[in-house]
Amino acid sequence: MTTTRTRIGTSPPPTLPLPALLSLATAVFITCLTEVLPAGLLPAMARDLGVGESAAGQSVTVYAVGTAVTAIPLTAATSGWPRKRLLLVSMAGFCAANTVTALSGSYPLTMAARFVAGVAAGLAWALLAGYARRLAPAGLEGRAIAVAMAGIPVALSVGVPAATYLGKAADWRTAFLVMSGITVLLLGWITVVVPERPGDSRQLGGPAAREEGAGAFPLPADRSPLPTDPTPLPTAPHPLLGAARVPGVAPVLLVTAAFVLAHTLLYTYVAAFLDDVGLGGRTDLVLLVFGAASLLSVWAVGARIHRALRALTLGGVLLVGTAAAVLGAGAHVPALVYGAAALWGLGWGGAPSLLQTAVGEAGGEQADAAQVLLVTLWNVATAAGGILGGLLLDLLGTRALPWTVLVLLVPAFATAAAARNHGFPQRR
């Protein structure tokens, strides 16, 4: 006789909704790859569009500008929209913009299409991390964000090298057309597997927030404002301004600005840098090493992000700084270039997950508004990296790029190290 014992009052441990999160990761992949795709195709794009490499590099800048100038107003305007609908709209925007980029023979039209892609990115980046958090069970939010943000290192490790190879084997336009095809498939995937989540117009000063005084000072249930009330209700600050004042948010934003500026400055012009040191024919391999190391970094960060966010952030900045020093001093040695690419990937791969998680935890109840600030500042730094890198390329040459990266990472490390109580706390 067999006896079966059943535990009463127990339930299986919570698990992540992987099909939905992987579709978000694919959306992140498309967003990231669309942004950095010119990095591996820059010489070919410049020749075909009849401009210099620094001018072609501004295709990354104008993308970031599109995100930076529209992320806050568009996110506020659509904060009440259902999240799934908004994600589908943003992905459709990528499909249209990449198709126009692939078919364009005009530099101004290409820049306009890249700007539209940046606008779509502003919508996508502002909702993807928050969407992943909302889909996750309690206690697994950080891992859910890490899964969604894994699209970034996959884009860097697989997407950019593959697109660079495709650009050499066929044409740079083909790479953008392939991106459009992937986006069409993703639209169907999102429609089928991603559950809907409602928007929240209270988060970013939407209509509902304005109707209720931004929700900051609700009235008791038994009292309504009467004309005879002697004092008016206080006016709440704008949610974005309020989020910036939350302890810990500002340090995370400062670290983000310096770290992203340093990374973008070198990554945008990495093909030009490698060409200058005699490795122009190996750009795809160097980017493959960088991307593979980025994937390893994402795995390591995802496994320990809840216990070691501070140490991982500081370590990431140090690794990228070390890589920049190696590139500055030893770019004439191919083995050192590949080693520097590996260190760079290890330091940068987990950075998006770390910074998104840090600002979300620091923001607390204003996490969504803090995420919008981070997305906007991230793209301001990306645009600045493209502009500054182009100026350095024209004025001082590619050898100045890694040393500039090293200088920019000093305040990033100092700020993260100082934010031991809020932002990057020692105890979490």
Helices and strands as residue ranges (DSSP letters): H 18-49, H 53-77, H 83-103, H 107-135, H 141-149, H 151-154, I 155-159, H 160-169, H 172-193, H 207-211, G 213-215, H 239-245, H 249-267, H 270-276, G 280-282, H 283-330, H 334-348, H 351-363, G 364-366, H 367-395, H 400-418
